[in-house]
């Protein structure tokens, strides 16, 4: 039996189709190939990696590789992913993580990156609403701990904030933007977001504490550096530009139908988004409809560009993640990533990745536009996550993807290893590499210590 209480499938070699070539699909394929199975990966896009999507930008004297999807990870919450990087010999580097919020008029700009960032707008020093917001932030970090361990049974984020008497300034100009940015979600949906889910995630990532926070890292040369080594053993069996149309259960096999043909496999690992998975199934079971249908996805348009006009007007308010308060809300998270800061890019050109604000960017400065989608978390979705074993492995169809946990890269890796374990490969819990020393983020007084004294 596995740690999950689910019996292993026999380790005899099987023909296995992997549907989806993101972190979950590529890692599942690698582990199953290692276990002696014959794997074939079907990927709809023209490149392997999914959200691991690094764009090579040609400059006059060099090529700069800029990430547009998966960018950073940390040394506390990505044990399986870090172990895989170590096995592949892929290096990482320390990076800076900071968060800022600004409005379109420039009247409100601040960043949690030291006193200069917090008080980038001098008027904040004497603004009672702003100072109350800082006090609410310290109080939230303390009071949110009461939600830990409630497993989604407590109040929604909106109800928790209302019951706690938190200021509208804190809600609209910090906590809702931050939660929206973390999951690339519609800010309005944050009101119904399970407060315990947010608190647990923040606690796991050290957000609710002042010291001993995770050390954040990125991959030099772009996150796609790991894709080649990971997929090398089965690279010839990756079929790009091959979207799967239908998955049909048969008596002793599973039929995969795609443009140009169809094939039968002993097992199928569905490693794409939950809504995509449900759409592919020719005859989904009622439980598959219920569980996969409980976790929706929200599209987000990412733009790689060099238009710094979208950034805060005051340079001191620039952060790694910059949330934009819009006069006309987009119904999606609107933020800009400072890629030079996050990737430590060695270039004089400023590269930015902006979500859901394409109309505000100078078209002449756009390098690439990419459509992504991110899971939308609800109480129903959290309940569905806990019932994975009711559908995965049933009639030779298995499910993995980051949506089965927090929605991040480590969760995609963990989910892939969980399926691998069922089919005779390695499971979650790979040996963690040595911890990295944290990077000193700013030279002035750390924002966390300043807030602690507020």
Secondary structure, DSSP 8 states (H G I E B T S, - for coil): --TTS------S--EEEEE--SHHHHHHHHHHHHTT-EEEEE-SSSSS-TT--EEEEE-SS-EEEEESS---EETTT-HHHHHHHHHHT---EE----EEEEETTSSSEEESSSHHHHTSSGGGGG-HHHHHHHHHHHHHHHHGGGGTTSTT-S-BHHHHHHHTT--HHHIIIIIHHHHHHHHT--GGGGGGSBHHHHHHHHHHTTTT-SSS---EEE-TT-TTHHHHHHHGGGGGGEETT--EEEEEE-SSSEEEEETTEEEEESEEEE-S-HHHHHHHBTT--HHHHHHHHTS-EEEEEEEEE--GGGS-SSGGG--SEEEEE-SS--SS--EEEEHHHHHT--SSS--EEEES-GGGS-GGGEEEEEEEEEE---HHHHHHHTTGGGTTTBTTEEE--GGGTTSSHHHHHHHHHHHHHHTTS--S--------------SS--HHHHHHT-
